[in-house]
């Protein structure tokens, strides 16, 4: 039987955060779909209604956490998949640096857009 290999250390911090963000994303994604596809139908969602939702502090924080959790979960998953495929040495460090910079940029831009939508800038 083939040996199982994973770059995640069971019980390690990234292993735990990957599972926590997965659970959080499932719950918030369900909330997102319920709110924007059943309560407010997609055709009824407007820029003004998005601004109104973002003005609610709870909704704003949920969406920013959704952004952070989704970014971490996706980037961490991609990075570990590449490590599992044999990424090592300098290439591993470069990929980690590029993914980290891209993640910070995505979170900064997404947070800025959320702040603008909430009217807080």
BELBEL-V345426 format. One record per residue. N is the residue number from 1. RES is the residue in one letter. PHI is phi as a letter, one per 30 degrees, with the letter a starting at -180 (999 if undefined). OMEGA is omega as a letter, one per 40 degrees, with the letter a starting at -180 (999 if undefined). BURIAL is 1 if it has 24 or more other ideal C-beta (glycine too) atoms within 12 Angstrom, else 0. Layout:
N_RES_PHI_OMEGA_BURIAL + N_RES_PHI_OMEGA_BURIAL
//
This chain:
1_X_999_a_0 + 2_X_d_i_0 + 3_X_d_i_0 + 4_X_d_i_0 + 5_X_b_i_0 + 6_X_b_i_0 + 7_X_d_i_1 + 8_X_d_i_0 + 9_X_d_a_0 + 10_X_e_a_0 + 11_X_i_i_0 + 12_X_d_a_0 + 13_X_d_a_0 + 14_X_d_i_1 + 15_X_d_a_0 + 16_X_d_a_0 + 17_X_d_i_1 + 18_X_d_i_1 + 19_X_d_i_0 + 20_X_d_i_0 + 21_X_d_i_1 + 22_X_d_i_0 + 23_X_d_i_0 + 24_X_d_a_1 + 25_X_d_i_1 + 26_X_d_a_0 + 27_X_d_a_0 + 28_X_d_i_1 + 29_X_d_i_0 + 30_X_d_i_0 + 31_X_e_a_0 + 32_X_e_i_1 + 33_X_d_i_0 + 34_X_d_a_0 + 35_X_d_a_1 + 36_X_c_i_0 + 37_X_b_i_0 + 38_X_c_i_0 + 39_X_d_i_0 + 40_X_c_a_0 + 41_X_d_a_0 + 42_X_e_a_0 + 43_X_d_a_0 + 44_X_c_a_0 + 45_X_d_a_0 + 46_X_b_i_0 + 47_X_e_a_0 + 48_X_d_i_0 + 49_X_d_i_0 + 50_X_d_i_1 + 51_X_d_a_0 + 52_X_d_i_0 + 53_X_d_a_1 + 54_X_d_i_1 + 55_X_d_i_0 + 56_X_d_a_0 + 57_X_e_i_0 + 58_X_d_i_0 + 59_X_d_i_1 + 60_X_e_a_1 + 61_X_d_i_0 + 62_X_d_a_1 + 63_X_d_i_1 + 64_X_d_i_1 + 65_X_d_i_1 + 66_X_d_i_1 + 67_X_d_a_1 + 68_X_d_a_1 + 69_X_d_i_1 + 70_X_d_i_1 + 71_X_d_i_1 + 72_X_e_a_1 + 73_X_d_a_1 + 74_X_d_a_1 + 75_X_d_i_1 + 76_X_d_i_1 + 77_X_d_i_1 + 78_X_d_a_1 + 79_X_e_a_1 + 80_X_d_i_1 + 81_X_d_i_0 + 82_X_d_i_0 + 83_X_d_i_1 + 84_X_d_i_0 + 85_X_d_i_0 + 86_X_j_i_0 + 87_X_d_a_0 + 88_X_b_i_0 + 89_X_i_a_0 + 90_X_d_i_0 + 91_X_d_i_0 + 92_X_d_i_0 + 93_X_d_i_0 + 94_X_d_i_0 + 95_X_d_i_1 + 96_X_d_i_1 + 97_X_d_a_0 + 98_X_d_i_0 + 99_X_d_i_1 + 100_X_d_i_0 + 101_X_d_i_0 + 102_X_d_i_0 + 103_X_d_i_1 + 104_X_d_i_0 + 105_X_d_i_0 + 106_X_d_a_0 + 107_X_d_i_1 + 108_X_d_a_0 + 109_X_d_i_0 + 110_X_d_i_1 + 111_X_d_i_1 + 112_X_d_i_0 + 113_X_d_i_0 + 114_X_d_i_1 + 115_X_d_i_0 + 116_X_d_a_0 + 117_X_d_i_1 + 118_X_d_a_1 + 119_X_i_a_0 + 120_X_c_i_0 + 121_X_b_999_0
//
